[in-house]
Amino acid sequence: MEYFDETFDFRIATEFTADNLTGPYRIYYGLSAGEPDGINSPGFLRKVEAFADWYRSQPEVVHVDSIVDTLKRLNRNMHGDDPAWYHLPDRRELVAQYLLLYEMSLPYGLDLNNRINVDKSATRLKVTLKGLSDKEILALEGRAQHWLAENAPVSMRVSGTSSTVMFAYLNLRNLEGLLFGAVLALVLISIILIIALRSLKFGLISLIPNLLPVAMAFGVWGILVGEVNLVLSGVAVITIGIVVDDTIHFLSKYLRAGRERDLAPPGCGTRCLSWCRHGVMGNLGGTGGRLFGPWPIGSLCQRQHGHYDRRDHCLGFDDRLFSVAALVDENR
């Protein structure tokens, strides 16, 4: 939600709902009793009740809804609204009668199929969450799986499902894939540079200016923000192309200045700086547009993109100007 600007109607409505009505995220569980009409079993319902109570005790949870709450209210209503009867019926037949009575009293066209399946072998439990990050959602669902594994029968050990959980897993896998792909791409690029520069030594040296700026930018980002999200991982992959391009220009021109013009290291560095600074300044100017531009949608994405790009370019330029030059001179 924070990816949208605060003036965007969708974000305004969602934040108002979260602050005044309910949470924006949900997880659904299809808890099976393992047999037809199994949800009428008091033992199964007590397990569902225990699972719902465990979820209610979690600080990330706003509300939990299950058929157990309906049955407890019906049991109380059938005994003159006496609060002492607000508990699950202790007989299977009584549960079946309550469900039939409740379903028959619903308005025309309504039924319980959104909460129990047709053969009454499974029931739905809905958990409403606060605004959480993908990592927090998956951590909560992981704790729920641990609780089910320790306290519930095999038929109830199911994973939570919803668009919330789906996108949390999707973002996590994309994040891991992008970062792994970025590292793999850098290694392959360095192999190509070994061939292009016709030197194993300088090809391996090129790993440092390619990897170090990305690592330093992630470190600075971790100190200042403390979160690596899908946007940042995508930006890291994008900026690799620019970092590698600068490295190739710097190494090739530095080596040419030393080999063809027989310049000393300070002269090589000065000549490389005069060639490369215009490209670096152009890149910084382009990322400044993302940093300060008026972006009504995805404003946080654009600004994070701009912040990371600028740090990566600046750190990469410093790294190539100082460390690479020293390594090249030492290994000539």
C-alpha positions in Angstrom: 0.0 0.0 0.0 2.9 2.4 0.7 3.9 2.1 -2.9 1.0 4.5 -3.7 1.1 8.2 -3.0 -0.9 9.4 0.0 -3.2 11.5 -2.3 -4.3 8.4 -4.2 -8.0 7.5 -3.6 -7.3 3.7 -3.3 -4.7 4.3 -0.5 -6.9 6.8 1.3 -9.9 4.4 1.4 -7.7 1.4 2.4 -6.0 3.2 5.2 -9.4 4.5 6.5 -10.7 1.0 6.5 -7.7 -0.4 8.3 -7.9 2.4 11.0 -11.6 2.3 11.6 -13.1 -0.9 10.4 -10.9 -4.0 9.7 -7.5 -5.1 8.5 -6.5 -5.0 4.8 -5.1 -8.6 4.6 -6.8 -12.0 5.1 -5.8 -15.7 5.3 -8.2 -18.5 4.8 -8.0 -22.1 6.0 -10.1 -25.0 4.8 -10.1 -27.2 7.9 -11.2 -30.8 7.1 -12.7 -33.3 9.5 -11.7 -36.2 7.2 -15.2 -37.6 6.7 -18.7 -36.6 5.5 -20.7 -34.7 8.2 -17.5 -34.6 10.2 -18.0 -30.9 11.1 -20.8 -32.1 13.4 -18.2 -33.8 15.7 -17.7 -31.8 18.9 -14.1 -33.0 19.0 -13.4 -31.5 15.6 -15.1 -28.3 16.5 -13.0 -28.0 19.7 -9.9 -28.2 17.6 -11.2 -25.5 15.3 -12.0 -23.4 18.3 -8.5 -23.9 19.8 -6.9 -22.9 16.5 -9.1 -19.8 16.3 -8.3 -18.9 19.9 -4.6 -19.3 19.1 -4.9 -16.9 16.2 -6.8 -14.4 18.3 -3.9 -14.3 20.7 -1.4 -13.2 18.0 -0.7 -9.4 18.0 -0.9 -9.2 14.2 -4.5 -10.4 14.0 -7.5 -8.1 13.9 -10.4 -10.7 13.7 -11.0 -14.4 13.4 -14.2 -15.8 12.0 -15.3 -19.5 12.1 -18.5 -21.6 12.2 -17.6 -22.3 15.9 -18.7 -18.7 16.8 -22.1 -19.2 15.1 -22.7 -22.5 16.9 -21.8 -21.0 20.3 -24.2 -18.1 19.7 -27.0 -20.6 18.6 -26.4 -22.7 21.7 -26.8 -19.6 23.9 -29.9 -18.4 22.0 -31.6 -21.8 22.4 -31.1 -21.5 26.2 -32.7 -18.1 26.7 -29.6 -16.1 25.9 -28.0 -17.3 29.1 -24.2 -16.4 28.9 -23.4 -19.7 30.7 -24.4 -21.6 27.6 -22.0 -19.7 25.3 -20.0 -22.8 24.4 -20.1 -25.6 21.9 -22.8 -28.3 22.1 -21.5 -31.5 23.5 -23.5 -33.9 21.3 -23.0 -34.5 17.6 -26.8 -34.7 16.9 -27.3 -31.3 18.6 -24.7 -29.7 16.4 -26.4 -31.1 13.2 -29.7 -29.8 14.4 -28.4 -26.3 15.1 -26.8 -26.1 11.7 -30.0 -27.2 10.0 -32.0 -24.7 12.0 -29.6 -21.9 11.2 -29.5 -22.7 7.5 -33.3 -23.0 7.2 -33.7 -19.6 8.8 -31.5 -17.8 6.4 -33.2 -15.5 3.8 -34.1 -16.9 0.4 -31.1 -17.7 -1.8 -28.5 -17.8 1.1 -26.9 -20.9 2.5 -23.8 -21.9 4.4 -21.7 -23.0 1.4 -19.3 -20.0 2.0 -18.4 -21.5 5.4 -18.9 -25.2 5.1 -18.7 -27.5 2.0 -21.6 -29.5 0.6 -21.0 -32.8 2.3 -20.2 -31.0 5.6 -16.7 -32.5 5.8 -14.8 -29.2 6.0 -15.2 -25.7 7.3 -13.6 -22.3 6.5 -11.7 -20.2 9.0 -11.0 -16.6 8.1 -8.2 -14.6 9.7 -8.1 -10.8 9.2 -4.7 -9.2 9.6 -3.2 -5.7 10.2 -1.1 -4.1 7.6 2.0 -6.4 7.6 5.0 -6.8 5.4 5.4 -10.0 3.3 8.0 -11.3 5.7 5.7 -10.8 8.7 2.7 -12.5 6.9 4.8 -15.6 6.0 6.2 -15.7 9.5 2.7 -15.7 11.0 1.5 -18.4 8.6 4.6 -20.4 9.5 3.7 -20.2 13.2 0.2 -21.3 12.3 1.6 -24.4 10.5 3.7 -25.2 13.5 0.6 -25.0 15.8 -1.4 -27.3 13.5 1.4 -29.8 13.2 1.6 -30.1 17.0 -2.0 -29.8 18.0 -4.3 -30.8 15.1 -5.1 -34.1 13.4 -3.6 -34.8 9.9 -6.8 -33.8 8.1 -6.6 -30.3 9.5 -2.9 -29.6 8.6 -3.5 -27.3 5.6 -1.7 -24.2 4.4 -3.4 -20.8 4.6 -4.5 -19.4 1.2 -5.5 -16.0 -0.1 -4.2 -13.4 -2.4 -2.3 -12.0 0.5 -0.3 -15.2 1.1 0.0 -15.8 -2.7 1.6 -12.4 -3.3 3.8 -12.7 -0.2 5.3 -15.9 -1.6 5.5 -14.4 -5.1 7.4 -11.4 -3.9 9.8 -13.4 -1.8 10.6 -15.8 -4.7 11.0 -13.0 -7.1 13.3 -11.2 -4.7 15.4 -14.3 -4.2 15.5 -15.0 -7.9 16.4 -11.5 -8.9 19.3 -11.3 -6.4 20.6 -14.8 -7.4 20.3 -13.8 -11.0 22.2 -10.6 -10.4 25.1 -12.4 -8.8 25.2 -15.0 -11.5 25.1 -12.4 -14.2 28.1 -10.6 -12.6 30.1 -13.8 -12.6 29.2 -14.5 -16.3 30.0 -10.9 -17.2 33.4 -11.2 -15.6 34.1 -14.4 -17.6 33.3 -12.5 -20.8 35.6 -9.7 -19.6 38.4 -12.2 -19.2 38.0 -13.0 -22.9 37.5 -9.4 -24.0 40.4 -8.0 -22.1 42.5 -11.1 -23.0 43.7 -11.3 -19.4 42.6 -13.6 -16.6 44.1 -11.3 -14.1 42.2 -8.2 -15.2 39.0 -10.2 -15.7 39.1 -11.3 -12.1 40.0 -7.8 -11.0 36.8 -6.6 -12.8 34.8 -8.6 -10.2 35.7 -6.1 -7.5 34.3 -2.9 -9.2 31.2 -4.9 -10.3 30.3 -6.5 -7.0 31.6 -3.9 -4.5 29.3 -1.0 -5.4 26.2 -3.2 -5.3 27.3 -4.6 -1.9 28.1 -1.1 -0.5 24.8 0.3 -1.8 22.9 -2.5 -0.1 24.8 -1.9 3.1 24.0 1.8 3.1 20.4 1.0 2.3 20.2 -1.5 5.1 21.5 1.1 7.6 19.2 3.8 6.5 16.0 1.8 5.6 16.5 -1.7 6.9 14.4 -3.4 4.3 15.2 -5.0 0.9 12.0 -5.3 -1.1 11.0 -6.4 -4.6 11.5 -2.9 -6.0 15.1 -2.7 -4.6 16.1 -6.1 -5.9 14.8 -5.1 -9.4 16.7 -1.9 -9.3 19.9 -3.8 -8.3 19.6 -5.9 -11.4 19.0 -2.8 -13.6 21.9 -0.9 -12.2 24.3 -3.8 -12.8 24.2 -3.0 -16.5 25.4 0.6 -15.8 28.0 -0.5 -13.3 29.4 -3.1 -15.7 29.4 -0.6 -18.5 31.4 1.9 -16.4 33.8 -0.8 -15.4 34.5 -1.8 -19.0 35.1 1.8 -20.0 37.3 2.5 -17.0 39.5 -0.7 -17.4 39.8 -0.5 -21.1 40.7 3.2 -21.1 43.0 2.9 -18.1 44.9 0.0 -19.7 45.1 1.8 -23.1 46.4 5.0 -21.4 49.2 3.0 -19.8 50.0 0.8 -22.8 49.7 3.1 -25.7 50.5 6.5 -24.2 52.9 5.2 -21.5 51.2 7.4 -18.9 52.0 7.0 -15.2 49.1 5.9 -12.9 48.1 9.5 -11.9 47.9 10.4 -15.6 45.9 7.2 -16.4 43.4 8.1 -13.6 43.1 11.7 -14.8 42.5 10.6 -18.4 39.9 8.0 -17.3 38.1 10.6 -15.1 37.8 13.0 -18.0 36.3 10.3 -20.2 33.9 8.7 -17.6 32.7 11.7 -15.6 30.2 12.9 -18.2 28.5 9.5 -18.3 28.3 9.3 -14.5 26.9 12.8 -14.2 24.3 12.0 -16.9 23.2 8.9 -15.0 23.0 10.8 -11.8 20.8 13.5 -13.5 18.5 10.8 -14.8 18.0 9.1 -11.5 17.4 12.6 -9.9 14.2 12.7 -12.0 13.0 9.6 -10.3 14.0 10.9 -6.9 12.3 14.3 -7.1 9.6 13.9 -9.8 5.9 14.1 -9.0 4.8 10.4 -9.1 1.1 10.0 -8.1 1.3 6.2 -8.5 4.2 4.1 -7.2 5.9 7.2 -5.8 7.8 5.2 -3.2 9.0 2.8 -5.9 10.3 5.6 -8.0 12.0 7.4 -5.1 13.6 4.2 -3.8 14.7 3.5 -7.4 16.3 7.0 -7.5 17.9 6.8 -4.1 19.5 3.4 -4.8 20.6 4.3 -8.3 22.4 7.4 -7.1 24.2 5.6 -4.3 25.2 2.8 -6.6 26.6 5.2 -9.2 28.5 7.3 -6.7 29.9 4.4 -4.8 30.8 2.6 -8.0 32.6 5.6 -9.4 34.6 6.0 -6.2 35.4 2.4 -6.2 36.7 2.4 -9.8 38.6 5.6 -9.4 40.5 4.5 -6.3 40.6 0.7 -5.7 40.6 -0.5 -9.3 43.3 1.9 -10.3 45.5 0.6 -7.5 44.8 -3.0 -8.3 45.6 -2.5 -12.0 48.9 -0.8 -11.2 49.8 -3.5 -8.8 49.1 -6.2 -11.3 50.6 -4.7 -14.4 
